[in-house]
Amino acid sequence: MSLKRHMVAAGFSLFRRAGLHRLAGAGVRGRGVILTLHRVRPADCQEFAPNALLEITPAFLDAALTRLRASGLDLVTLDEALRRLVSGEGANFAVLTFDDGFRDAAEHALPVLERHRAPFMTYITPGLASRTARLWWVELEEAVRRLDHIQLGGQNFSARDAGEKAAAFDKIYWTFRAQGEKALLDGVALLRDRAGVDPVALVERLCLDWDGLRRLAQCDLAGFGAHSMTHPRLRQLPQDQARAEMVCSREVLERELGRACPHFAYPVGDPTSAGPREFALAEELGFASAVTTRPGMIFPEHAAHLHALPRVSVNGLWQDIASLDILLSGAPFLLWNFGRRVNVA
């Protein structure tokens, strides 16, 4: 288990034992929350599943939606949440967002969302829909799954069982993440090709194509936003390339889906992937809002920072209502952000 996962696990354990989150007041919970989801599918139960944090089961989604409303949060569209945030009117809210356009959104999440009449925003990478972009983090998982031994940059990793594979994946993943975008993609491609992983077939299996997205767009609960053309860490790109990734993704989406897509989500979305330059670009390009993956609740102060909005990840490693309650209290993020309600640096 990575250091970050150890820290998150320790944090949940502390809050459960001490119950500190139950003391959190409205000033900690803020006006609402924007939740980040990726995949929704029945449990796979594979021992080696390094990307399991990015997926939850339909049953947990169902339970989470029930809990959100029981917590006094209105499930609203992103546009309505922004209206309430800017105006200061209306009840506290929760917004559901799905990144990347996985098939699961239509196959497993949509029936649950329709049952709850829960609106949602799907941030789409057009390159995935057209099979010209890569799910590099899934490519890496599949490569490590297939290889028993990995030699990379003078380092040797044994990957004979699930434990060794998890340790190898974690080390290799963060090594690549510390590099530039081209080096990351080239490094993953090297291992992928060595393991015989077909990147196009992977995207075809996991992601909606344009016909699938158009069918999803027929649902009155569905909203769509741009997520760049090819899913790069924008902060790692020259400004002109970052700008093109952002504006072209909106143009292609609106042309293919025949509807406005005024919102944006930064790929990866952490501070190494999106910062002040990208926030300014999103505003300059006329996006109504842009979301990060920086963790945090939505506070009134965010009305002045609509292009650097935080989100809260519904983490597949902690699929229980007690953990969700801890997150919805806002208390963990008060600690994570050192008491800051807004983190846009």
C-alpha positions as CSV (number, residue, x, y, z in Angstrom):
1,M,0.0,0.0,0.0
2,S,1.3,3.4,-0.9
3,L,2.2,6.1,1.6
4,K,-0.8,8.2,0.5
5,R,-3.2,5.3,1.0
6,H,-1.7,4.6,4.4
7,M,-2.3,8.2,5.3
8,V,-5.9,8.1,4.1
9,A,-6.6,4.9,5.9
10,A,-5.1,6.3,9.1
11,G,-7.2,9.4,8.7
12,F,-10.5,7.4,8.4
13,S,-9.5,5.3,11.4
14,L,-8.9,8.4,13.5
15,F,-12.2,10.0,12.6
16,R,-14.1,6.8,13.2
17,R,-12.5,6.3,16.6
18,A,-12.7,9.8,17.8
19,G,-15.9,10.9,16.1
20,L,-14.4,14.3,15.5
21,H,-16.3,14.7,12.2
22,R,-19.6,14.7,14.1
23,L,-18.6,18.0,15.7
24,A,-18.1,19.7,12.4
25,G,-20.5,22.6,11.9
26,A,-21.9,24.4,8.8
27,G,-18.7,26.4,8.6
28,V,-16.8,23.3,7.8
29,R,-19.3,21.6,5.5
30,G,-19.7,24.7,3.4
31,R,-22.4,25.3,0.8
32,G,-22.1,21.8,-0.7
33,V,-19.9,19.3,-2.4
34,I,-18.9,18.3,-5.9
35,L,-18.3,14.5,-6.0
36,T,-15.8,12.8,-8.4
37,L,-16.6,9.4,-9.7
38,H,-15.0,7.4,-12.6
39,R,-16.2,3.8,-12.9
40,V,-19.3,2.1,-11.5
41,R,-19.5,-1.6,-12.0
42,P,-20.1,-4.8,-10.0
43,A,-17.1,-5.8,-7.8
44,D,-14.3,-7.5,-9.7
45,C,-12.5,-8.9,-6.6
46,Q,-9.1,-9.2,-8.3
47,E,-6.2,-9.4,-5.9
48,F,-4.2,-7.0,-8.1
49,A,-6.3,-3.9,-8.7
50,P,-4.2,-0.8,-8.3
51,N,-6.9,1.4,-9.9
52,A,-9.6,0.1,-7.7
53,L,-9.8,3.5,-6.0
54,L,-11.4,4.8,-9.2
55,E,-14.4,2.5,-9.1
56,I,-17.4,1.8,-6.9
57,T,-20.2,-0.7,-7.2
58,P,-23.8,0.1,-8.2
59,A,-25.0,-0.9,-4.8
60,F,-22.7,1.6,-3.1
61,L,-23.7,4.4,-5.5
62,D,-27.3,3.6,-4.6
63,A,-26.6,3.8,-0.9
64,A,-24.5,7.0,-1.3
65,L,-27.3,8.8,-3.2
66,T,-29.7,7.8,-0.4
67,R,-27.3,9.1,2.2
68,L,-26.7,12.4,0.4
69,R,-30.3,13.3,0.5
70,A,-30.7,12.1,4.0
71,S,-27.9,14.4,5.0
72,G,-29.9,17.4,3.8
73,L,-28.1,17.9,0.5
74,D,-30.1,18.6,-2.7
75,L,-28.8,16.6,-5.7
76,V,-28.6,19.3,-8.4
77,T,-27.1,20.0,-11.7
78,L,-23.8,21.8,-11.8
79,D,-25.5,24.9,-13.3
80,E,-27.9,25.0,-10.4
81,A,-25.1,24.5,-7.9
82,L,-23.2,27.5,-9.4
83,R,-26.3,29.6,-9.3
84,R,-26.8,28.9,-5.6
85,L,-23.1,29.5,-4.9
86,V,-23.0,32.9,-6.6
87,S,-26.4,34.1,-5.4
88,G,-26.1,32.7,-1.9
89,E,-29.7,31.4,-2.2
90,G,-31.1,27.9,-1.9
91,A,-30.3,24.8,0.2
92,N,-26.9,23.1,0.4
93,F,-26.2,20.9,-2.6
94,A,-24.3,17.9,-4.0
95,V,-23.2,17.6,-7.6
96,L,-22.3,14.2,-9.2
97,T,-19.5,14.3,-11.8
98,F,-18.1,11.4,-13.8
99,D,-14.8,11.7,-15.5
100,D,-13.6,10.2,-18.8
101,G,-16.7,8.7,-20.3
102,F,-16.5,5.0,-19.2
103,R,-19.1,2.6,-20.5
104,D,-20.0,1.9,-16.9
105,A,-21.7,5.3,-16.7
106,A,-24.4,4.1,-19.1
107,E,-24.4,0.4,-18.3
108,H,-24.4,0.4,-14.4
109,A,-24.5,4.0,-13.1
110,L,-27.4,5.3,-15.2
111,P,-30.1,2.9,-13.9
112,V,-29.2,3.9,-10.4
113,L,-29.2,7.6,-11.2
114,E,-32.5,7.4,-13.0
115,R,-34.1,5.6,-10.0
116,H,-33.0,8.4,-7.8
117,R,-33.7,11.1,-10.4
118,A,-30.2,12.4,-9.7
119,P,-28.7,14.7,-12.3
120,F,-25.0,14.3,-13.2
121,M,-22.2,15.8,-15.2
122,T,-20.0,13.7,-17.4
123,Y,-16.6,15.2,-18.4
124,I,-15.6,13.7,-21.8
125,T,-12.2,13.4,-23.5
126,P,-13.1,13.3,-27.2
127,G,-9.9,11.4,-28.0
128,L,-11.2,8.5,-25.9
129,A,-14.6,8.5,-27.7
130,S,-12.8,8.5,-31.1
131,R,-10.1,5.9,-29.9
132,T,-7.2,8.3,-30.5
133,A,-6.3,8.9,-26.8
134,R,-4.9,6.6,-24.2
135,L,-5.9,5.3,-20.8
136,W,-2.3,5.2,-19.8
137,W,-3.0,4.3,-16.1
138,V,-5.0,1.3,-17.2
139,E,-2.3,0.3,-19.8
140,L,0.2,0.3,-16.9
141,E,-2.1,-1.8,-14.8
142,E,-2.5,-4.4,-17.6
143,A,1.2,-4.4,-18.3
144,V,2.1,-5.1,-14.7
145,R,-0.6,-7.8,-14.5
146,R,0.9,-9.7,-17.5
147,L,4.6,-9.3,-16.6
148,D,6.4,-11.4,-13.9
149,H,9.5,-9.3,-14.1
150,I,10.0,-5.7,-15.0
151,Q,13.2,-4.0,-15.9
152,L,13.0,-0.2,-16.2
153,G,15.6,2.5,-16.1
154,G,18.2,0.3,-14.4
155,Q,15.7,-0.9,-11.8
156,N,14.4,-4.5,-11.6
157,F,11.0,-5.3,-10.2
158,S,9.7,-8.8,-9.4
159,A,6.0,-9.1,-10.1
160,R,5.2,-12.7,-9.6
161,D,2.2,-12.3,-7.3
162,A,-0.4,-9.7,-6.4
163,G,1.7,-8.2,-3.6
164,E,4.8,-7.8,-5.7
165,K,2.7,-6.4,-8.6
166,A,1.1,-3.8,-6.4
167,A,4.5,-2.7,-5.1
168,A,5.9,-2.6,-8.6
169,F,2.9,-0.6,-10.0
170,D,3.1,1.9,-7.2
171,K,6.8,2.6,-7.7
172,I,6.6,2.7,-11.4
173,Y,3.5,4.9,-11.4
174,W,4.9,7.6,-9.2
175,T,8.3,7.5,-11.1
176,F,6.4,8.2,-14.3
177,R,4.2,10.9,-12.6
178,A,7.4,12.7,-11.6
179,Q,8.3,13.1,-15.3
180,G,7.0,15.2,-18.1
181,E,4.0,14.2,-20.1
182,K,5.9,12.8,-23.1
183,A,8.3,10.8,-20.8
184,L,5.3,9.4,-18.9
185,L,3.5,8.3,-22.1
186,D,6.6,6.9,-23.7
187,G,7.5,5.0,-20.5
188,V,4.1,3.4,-20.2
189,A,4.1,2.6,-23.9
190,L,7.4,0.8,-23.5
191,L,6.0,-1.5,-20.8
192,R,2.7,-1.8,-22.5
193,D,4.2,-3.0,-25.8
194,R,6.5,-5.4,-23.9
195,A,3.5,-7.0,-22.3
196,G,1.5,-7.1,-25.5
197,V,-1.3,-4.7,-24.4
198,D,-3.4,-3.2,-27.2
199,P,-4.1,0.4,-26.2
200,V,-6.9,0.9,-28.7
201,A,-8.7,-2.3,-27.7
202,L,-8.4,-1.2,-24.1
203,V,-10.2,2.1,-24.8
204,E,-12.7,0.3,-27.0
205,R,-13.6,-2.1,-24.2
206,L,-13.8,0.5,-21.4
207,C,-15.0,3.8,-22.9
208,L,-18.2,5.0,-24.7
209,D,-17.9,5.8,-28.4
210,W,-19.8,8.7,-30.0
211,D,-22.9,6.7,-30.6
212,G,-22.9,5.6,-27.0
213,L,-22.4,9.2,-25.8
214,R,-25.3,10.4,-28.0
215,R,-27.6,7.8,-26.5
216,L,-26.5,8.9,-23.0
217,A,-27.2,12.5,-24.0
218,Q,-30.9,11.6,-24.6
219,C,-31.2,11.2,-20.8
220,D,-32.6,14.4,-19.3
221,L,-30.4,13.9,-16.2
222,A,-27.2,14.0,-18.2
223,G,-24.9,17.0,-18.5
224,F,-21.7,17.1,-20.5
225,G,-18.4,19.0,-20.0
226,A,-15.0,19.0,-21.7
227,H,-12.0,17.1,-20.3
228,S,-9.3,18.0,-22.9
229,M,-8.7,16.2,-26.2
230,T,-6.3,13.6,-25.0
231,H,-6.3,13.7,-21.2
232,P,-2.8,15.2,-20.6
233,R,-1.7,16.9,-17.4
234,L,-2.1,20.4,-18.8
235,R,0.3,22.0,-16.4
236,Q,3.1,19.9,-18.0
237,L,2.4,21.3,-21.5
238,P,3.4,24.5,-23.2
239,Q,0.6,27.1,-22.9
240,D,-0.4,27.0,-26.5
241,Q,-0.8,23.2,-26.4
242,A,-2.8,23.4,-23.1
243,R,-5.1,26.0,-24.7
244,A,-5.7,23.9,-27.7
245,E,-6.5,20.8,-25.6
246,M,-9.1,22.8,-23.7
247,V,-10.8,24.7,-26.5
248,C,-10.7,21.9,-29.1
249,S,-12.3,19.4,-26.6
250,R,-15.3,21.7,-26.1
251,E,-15.7,22.4,-29.9
252,V,-15.6,18.7,-30.8
253,L,-18.0,17.7,-28.0
254,E,-20.5,20.4,-28.9
255,R,-20.3,19.4,-32.6
256,E,-20.7,15.7,-32.0
257,L,-23.4,15.9,-29.3
258,G,-25.3,18.9,-30.6
259,R,-25.5,20.6,-27.2
260,A,-23.6,23.2,-25.2
261,C,-20.7,21.9,-23.1
262,P,-19.8,25.0,-21.0
263,H,-17.9,23.3,-18.2
264,F,-14.4,21.8,-17.9
265,A,-12.6,19.3,-15.7
266,Y,-8.7,19.3,-15.6
267,P,-7.3,15.8,-16.4
268,V,-5.7,14.3,-13.3
269,G,-6.6,17.6,-11.7
270,D,-4.1,17.7,-8.8
271,P,-1.7,20.7,-8.3
272,T,1.0,19.1,-10.6
273,S,-1.6,18.9,-13.4
274,A,-3.5,22.1,-13.1
275,G,-2.6,25.4,-11.4
276,P,-3.1,29.2,-11.7
277,R,-2.1,29.2,-15.4
278,E,-4.8,26.6,-16.3
279,F,-7.4,28.3,-14.1
280,A,-6.8,31.6,-16.0
281,L,-7.0,29.8,-19.3
282,A,-10.3,28.2,-18.5
283,E,-11.7,31.6,-17.6
284,E,-10.2,33.3,-20.6
285,L,-11.7,30.6,-22.9
286,G,-15.2,31.3,-21.5
287,F,-15.9,28.1,-19.6
288,A,-18.6,28.7,-17.0
289,S,-16.7,26.6,-14.5
290,A,-13.7,24.2,-14.2
291,V,-13.1,21.5,-11.6
292,T,-10.0,20.1,-10.1
293,T,-9.3,17.0,-8.0
294,R,-8.0,19.1,-5.1
295,P,-10.0,17.8,-2.2
296,G,-12.4,20.1,-0.5
297,M,-16.0,21.3,0.1
298,I,-17.5,24.2,-1.8
299,F,-17.6,27.4,0.3
300,P,-19.1,30.9,-0.5
301,E,-15.6,32.1,-1.2
302,H,-15.4,29.8,-4.2
303,A,-17.9,32.1,-6.0
304,A,-14.7,34.1,-6.9
305,H,-12.9,31.0,-8.1
306,L,-15.3,29.2,-10.4
307,H,-12.4,27.9,-12.5
308,A,-10.6,26.2,-9.6
309,L,-13.3,24.3,-7.9
310,P,-12.4,21.4,-5.5
311,R,-14.1,18.0,-5.6
312,V,-14.4,15.1,-3.2
313,S,-13.5,11.7,-4.6
314,V,-15.9,8.8,-3.9
315,N,-13.0,6.4,-3.3
316,G,-13.5,2.8,-4.2
317,L,-11.2,1.6,-1.4
318,W,-13.6,2.9,1.2
319,Q,-17.1,1.9,0.1
320,D,-19.0,2.3,3.3
321,I,-21.5,4.9,4.6
322,A,-19.3,5.7,7.6
323,S,-16.5,6.9,5.4
324,L,-18.9,8.9,3.2
325,D,-20.2,10.6,6.3
326,I,-16.7,11.6,7.3
327,L,-16.1,13.1,3.9
328,L,-19.4,15.0,3.8
329,S,-18.6,16.5,7.2
330,G,-15.8,18.4,5.5
331,A,-13.5,17.8,8.5
332,P,-10.8,15.9,6.7
333,F,-10.3,18.6,4.2
334,L,-10.0,21.3,6.9
335,L,-6.9,19.3,8.0
336,W,-5.7,18.5,4.5
337,N,-5.8,22.1,3.4
338,F,-4.3,23.4,6.7
339,G,-7.4,25.3,7.6
340,R,-7.8,27.0,4.2
341,R,-11.3,27.0,2.7
342,V,-10.0,27.9,-0.7
343,N,-6.8,26.4,-2.2
344,V,-6.0,27.9,-5.7
345,A,-2.2,28.4,-5.5
